[in-house]
Amino acid sequence: MPLTGPCRVATLSVHTSPLDQPGSGDAGGMNVYVLEVARRLAELGVESEIFTRATSSRLPARVEVAPGVLVRHVIAGPYAGLEKEELPAQLCAFSAGVLRAEAHRPPGWYDVIHSHYWLSGQVGWLARERWGVPLIHSAHTLAKVKNDQLATGDRPEPRYRVIGEEQVVAAADRLVASTRDEAEQLIDRYAADPAQVTVIPPGVDLGIFRPGPGTAARQRLGIAPDALVLLFVGRIQPLKAPDILIRAAARLAEDPALRARLLVLVVGAPSGTGRAEPESLKRLAAHLGIAELVRFVPPMPAVALADAYQAADLTVVPSYTESFGLVAVESQACGTPVVAAAVGGLPTAVADGVSGVLLDSHDPADYAAALARLLHQPAYRELLATGCRGHAERFSWDATARGLLSTYRGAMADPIFAPDQPAAVPS
């Protein structure tokens, strides 16, 4: 018997819009995930309506990103000036907007709800009860895990988030984890039912992120052909630990031969607790005497970001925790090896000794030693580069979408949701 359903997915992304540029504010890998998955589902004949909070009065109520991909901006609280920590107070207003949109549609308009991050999960929990359709939830990050691995001086996640996550885990019909490590965290730390947890890795756009001439990419970015380029991509906040790279670079610069060619390229903008001191990373570089070796670049669209990866000798991902590590996979897709912390999903995203190097450390001295070895041994660096693309090709958004579609169908087939006469939908 052919699999059936769904025709339409209500995707919830309360705190960040898939239309936002990743790399600043609250926009990151989750934004990429939501939009790329919606695009691929549309190609499979499944429509997505993505609900996100309106952050400007100039935003249209609806944006059709592509056929079958609609973004709805829901008014919930003031447009600007709200931090993510203030959004729980606006969940009632957001929920009302979501339920109102469904009320203007024919009965049974949405077949499945997919919520992203715990705030969206709270809204999805309510919608599930009202619409009688399954709730699929992706946590993306987990408070208990983040609090176990805080950067020095970083602020722990509040108790209300922990409780909210526990409630969503209990209410969801399926939980999507990016890696086996995350699945075990959901089961061990949040008492998730193992039968309801499925591992579906995120993907990478292998068409945009691909190997290319490094010399040409450097020319476009204004980087010297003989520079030794260390790249950081992501939101500038303690959790992502760009300071570790800056401190490691200062140690590398003690070698005059390295200092003469070294360039640290930081692509991103302040986010989270990093917004309290937006100039702190620049001040750190100046304090360590390497300000002239560090270039700060605002977040880039994907095509320009591919240039940055191609221009780099190494991408450094020293995060304290990562649910997956999309930056690492994008870099490897471009043929650039990665030096990363062995935390969260990064041991999945990076093949240690094949496409990069993983470190069980957040000590800048250890990063400096690993980076120095790779910079001084171009043959070893090239060997890792040859393994990058093959490893990255294990992850594609098409595979992610197919995995989610199977999960949606499985949840819809549960006895409490399965209709008496299921409608046929595209395979």
N, C-alpha and C positions, 0 to 999 in steps of 0.2 A: 504494500500500500504506500503511495507517495506521501511524503511529509507535507503537512499543511501549516499555514500561518507563518508569520504574521503578515498583514498588509500594511500596517501603520504602527510606528513606535512613537510614544511620547517620551522624549529625551529631556531630562531635567538637569540643568547646570546653573544652579542659583547664583553662585558667587562670582562666576567668571564666564564671559561670553566666548564662544568659539570664534567670533569675529575679531577679538582682541589680538594684538601682536604679542606672541609669546616672548618672555624674557624680562618682563617688568610687571610691577603691581602683583596681582594674583594670577597672571596669565603664564602658563607654562605648558608642560607636556600634556596635561589634561585637556587644554584647549585644542591642541593638535589632534589628540585622540578622538574627541567628540566629533569634530568636523570631518576628519578622514574616514571614520567609521560610517558616518551618515552618508558620505559620498559613495562609499563602496556598497552599502546596503541599497542605496537607490539604484545602482547598477544591477543589483540582484532583484529589483522589482519591489523593494520594500521602502516605503516613505518614512521619513523622520521629521517630526516637528520638535524643534529644540526650544525649550523654554528657559530664558535667562533674564536676570534682573536688568531693567532699563537704568542706565547710568548717565543719561543725558536726555534733555527734552527734545533734542534735535534728532534722536534716533527714531526711525519709522517703527510703527507697531509690528510690522512684519517685513522680513527680508528673505526673498527667495535666493538662496545661494546657488542652487543648481536645481534642475528638475528633480523633484522628490525630496529636496532638502529645504526646509523652511525654518527660519529662526524667528521666534516670537519674543519681543521685549515686553516684560511684565513690569508694570509700575508697582513698586513695593518700597515705600519709604522715600526719603529725599534722593534725588538723582546722584548727587556727589557728596563726598565728605564722610561716607560710611566705611569704616574698616570691616574686614571680614568678621572680626570678633563681635561686631554690633549687629550682624545680620540675623541671628536667632530671633531678635525682637520683630523682624519683618517677615518671618515665615508664614504667619497667619495671612498677611496681605498677599504674599506671593502665592500661597495655596489658593486663595480666593480667585486670583487671576487665572490660574491653571484650570480650576474647576469651571470657571465662567467660560473659558474657551471651549471646553468640552461640551458644556450645556448648549452651546449654539450649533453643535454638530448633531447629525443623526445618532441615535442610540448605538452604542458599540463601536464608535468611531476609532478609538485606540484599542489595539490588541494587546499591547505590552507596554509597561513603563520601565525605562532604564534610567536610574538615577546615578549621578556622579558626585562623589564626596558626600559627607554625612549630612550637610545641610539639605541637599537635594533629596537624600534618603528620607528625611523627615517629611518632606512634601509628598514624596512618592508613597510613603506608608499611608497617608491620608487618602490619596487618589486611588490607591489599590482598593481600600475598603469601600470607596464610593463607586468606583467603576466596575469592580468585580473582575479585574484582570491581573495577571501576575506582575510582581515587582522584581526586576533584576537590578542588582546594586553593585557598583564598582566603587570601592573606598578610595583608591588612589594613594592616600596616606592614612596612617592609623595613629591616633594620639598616644596610645600606650607605647608603641614602638618609638615614636619621636621622642617621648619623654625619657625613654631609656638611653637615648643616644644624643642628648642635647650638646650643642656646642657651648664652649665656655661663655657665660654671660647671656646666653639665649634664654628666652622666656618659655617656661613649660606650657603645654596645651592645658586649657582649663578643664576642671572636673565636669562641667556641663557638656563639653564635647565628648568626653569618655562615655558618659551616660547616654548621650544621643547616639553614639556609634553602637553601643550595646543594644539599644532599642531597634535600630535599623537592621542590625544583623539578625535579631530575633524575628523581625517582621518580614524580611525579604524572602522571596520564594527561591531565588538563586543568587549566589554571590560570585562575582567574577574577580579572580585574582590574576595579577600579571605574571606571577612566578609561583613555583612550588613553595618558596620561602614565605611569600605572602599568604598563601593558602594555609600553611601550618600556623601562621600567626593568628589568622581568623579562627582556626579551630582551637588552638591552645590558649590564646589570650582572650578570645571573645565567645567561646563556647559555641561556635558555629557548627551546624550539623554537617559532617563531612560529605554526606550525600548531596548536599545543596551547594557545595563549593566546587567551582570548575576553574581550571587554569587556562587562560587564553592570553598569550603574550601580545603586547602591542606590536605595531609594525613600524615600517619606515617607508617613505616614498623613494623607491629605488630608482625612479626616473629622474627625480630632481637631485637626490644625493647619490652621486656616482663619481668614480675616479675621473680626474681631469688633469690637464697640464698645470702643475704647481707654479711654473714660471709665469704663465698667463694670469693665473689667479692672483699672484703676488703683484703683478703689474697693475691689475685692476684695483687692488687695495692699497697701492703705494708702498709696498714692502720690498726691501732690498732682496735681490736674487740669492745672495749668500747668507741671509739672516737665518738664525736658528730660532724658530717660532714655536712658542708654547701657547696653546689656546685654551681659554676658559669660556664656556658658553652657558648662560643661565642667569637666573635672578640673583642679584647681589644681596645676600643675606647670610647670617651665620650658619644656617643649616647647610647651605651649599658650599661653604668653606673656601671661598676664593682667597681669603687671607693666607691659607696654607700654601697656595701656589706663589703668592707674593713673597712670603717668607722663604720658601724654597729657592725662588729665583735670586733672592739676595745672597743666599749661600753660593749659588752657582756663579754669581757675579764676582766672587772673590778670586775666581780663576780669570786672569786678564784675557786669555784667549777666548773664553766663553763670553765674557762681558762685551768684548768688541763686536760680537755678532748677535747677542741675545735680544730677543723681543718677546715680551709677554703681551698677548692680545686678549683683552677682556671684553667680551660681547655680552651686554646685559644692562640692567638698570636696577636701582634699589627696590627691594621688595620686603614685605613682612617687617620683622623687627629691624631690618637693615635700613628702613626709611627713617628711623629715628636719628641716624647719623649717616646721611647719604654720601658724605665726602670722606668717610673713614678709610676706605680702601686707598684713595689717593693720598691721604695723609700718611698712611702706613708705608706706602711706596717711597714717599719723600723722606720719612723718618729713617728708613733703611738705606737711603742713598741710591735708590734705583728708579727714581721718578722718570728719568729720561728713557728707561728701558721698558716702561709699561705704557701701553696705549689703550685707552678706554673708548669703546665704540657702542653707540646705542643698539638696542635690539634690531636685528635684521630680518627681512622677509626671507623665506626659504631659499630662493635662488641665490641671493647675496650670501646667505649663510653657508651654502655649499662652497662658494669661493673661499670663505674663511677656513673651512675644513681642508680644502685642497691646498691652500697656501701654508698650512701648519705642518710642522714636523711631528708634533705630538699634541694630542688633546688631553687635558688633565681634568679629572672629575673626582675631587677629594671630598665629596659630600659626606655628612654624618649619617644620613639615611637616604635611600632612594627606593621607591616602590618598584621601579624598573631601571631607568637610565636611558631615556630616549636620545639624549645628546651623544652618549657613547656609541649607540648603534648608528646614528647619522654620520658620525665621524668615520667609523669603520666602513660604512657604505661608500664613503669618498676615498677610501684607501689609506686613511690616516690612523696609526695606532693610538691606543688610549692607555694612560696611566690612571688608575682609579682606585678608590677605596673598596675593599672587599666587604661591602655592606649591602643589605637589602637585595634588590634585584640585579645589582651590578655584576655579581658572579655569573648570572645568566646572560646579561647584555655583553659582557666581555669574556672572551676565551683566553684565560691566563696562559701566557707563553705561546699563544697562537696568533692572536690579534692585538694583544696588549699585555699589560702587567697589572696585577692586583696587589694591593698592599694592605696588610692587617694593621694599619697604623694611621694616625692623623698627626704624626710628628713631622714638621717640615723638614727635619734632617733626613728622615727616611725617604721623603719625596725627592729631596735634592740628590740623594745618592742614586735613586732609581733613574731620575732624569739625566744625571751626569753620565751614567753608564750608557744610556741610549744615545745621548748626544755625541759621546766620544766614540761610539761604535756604530757608524752608519750602516754597516753590513747587517748587524743584528736588527737595527731599526727597519731596514728594508725587508728583512725576513718576516718580521711581524706585519709589515705593510702587505705582503703577499697573502697573508691569511685573513686580512680584514674583510674584503668584499664577500668571500665565501661565507664567513660567519654572519655578516649582516643579512645575507640573502635568506637566512633562516627565518627572518622576521619580515612580514609584509602585511600591509593593511587589508589586502584581499583575504589572506588567511585569517586575520583577526575578525573580519566581517562574517566570514563563513562560520567560524567558531561561535560567534555571538548568535547568528541565525539559528544554529543548531540548539543553542541554549534556550533561546526564546521559544522555539518549537517544543522543546522538552518541558518547559514550564507550562506552556499552554495545554499540553497533553495531560497535565495533572488532573485527576478526577474533579476537583472543585472548580476547574476552569474549562475543561473540555466541553464544547458545545455538542448538542445532539446531532446537528448536521453541519459539520465543519465546511467552510467554504474553501474552494481551491484557490491557491495562490501560486505565483511563479516559483519554480524550483531554484 
